[in-house]
Amino acid sequence: MFMKLLLVEDNVDLHTTLTRAFIRLDWSVEVCEDGRGALRHWRIFQPDVVLLDLSLPGRDGLHILRQAREEGLGTPVLILTARGTVGDRVLGLNAGADDYLPKPFDLDELEARIRALHRRPAENRAESAARPLDTCLISYDKNSNSIYYQGELLILTPRELAFLKALLVRPGHAVSKERLFELVFPGEVAVQYEAVEVVAYRLRKKLSTTEVTLMTLRGLGYLLKVPDLV
């Protein structure tokens, strides 16, 4: 799949290596070595994904990212930096980054993360156009951001609510574990994929007294079975 990437990186050896790797994938790459020109490149090039270093001459990457988000530039951003502490990751994600990859990194992992970020906007647009399904048994109240079973409020944690809402959009269809992870743990790079299973376990216990069933499909993800849709 063709992509346009903006690479904001002042290390010549690194951005030369990355540019060559991306060109072999038939991706278009715009390189910016100075933080002062990053936003101008971003506006003009209109990339699909931005790869942003934090330690840049002229202007720090976090300041670039914050201003970009304030201007409404919603391009997915992957931070590439030697600042790999948890505190640095939190700062980057709070500033508006979508993902974080500490240096040194593996090129295959970088490619996979870029592809995932490129897919995410299309998936989010599709999901924003959909809405959790209302049935006779279970319904979602947008105003209160709550889910009800037979008119009674289900007491759910924020993560359980996000999990169940994702399944209610497509009842009877499997939602992958990876996609649920993105929705339930957005931006939480320190969390392992297995955490999705913990949320599923707790949610299944809360649904055990209802007629709604949370099913695990090996290799496919999770599926919500609602009797009045059968």
C-alpha positions, 0 to 999 in steps of 0.5 A: 500500500502506497504511503507518504511519510514525513520523517523529522530526524536530524541524524543523517545516518539514520534518516538515510537508512530509513529513507532507503528502506521506505523507498524499497517499499514504494513509499514516498518520504519527505525528510526534515532535519530541523525542528523549525521547519517541521510544521511547514513540511507537515502542512505542505506535504500532507503525509499519511504518517509522521515519524518524529524525533524528540531531540531536534535542533531549533525546536523540540519534537514535543513542542512541534507535536503540541502545536500540530495538534492545536492547529488541527493536524490529525496525522498519526504520529509515531515518535522515534527517540532515544528518550525511552523512559516511561515518563518520556512516553507519557509526555509524548502520548499526552502531547498527541502522539499515537505510538512510541518506539524507542531507539534503537529499533528493529526495521520490521517492527517500525514497518509494522507500526507504520502500517498499523497507524496508516490503517487506524484512521480509516478504521476509526472513520468507519466506527465513528459512522457506526453506533452501538446497536440498540436491541430489546435486551441491551442498549447504549445511551449516547448522552450518558455514555452508558449501557443498559440491560433490560432498562437496568444500568450495567455497572462497568469500568471505563475499559469494560465499557469500551470493550462492550461498545466495540462489540455492540457495533458489530453483534454476531461478528468477531472483533480482533483482539488487536483492534480491541486493544487499540480501543480499550487501551488507546496509547498505552504502549506499556500495556501487554496485549494479554490485558485484553483477556483480563478485561474480557474475563471481568466483563464476561462475569458481569454478563453472566447473569444476563442472556448476552454472551461474550464468546472467545473465538480462537484466532479471530477475537471476541464476539457478542451473542445477543438472543434477540438478534438470532 
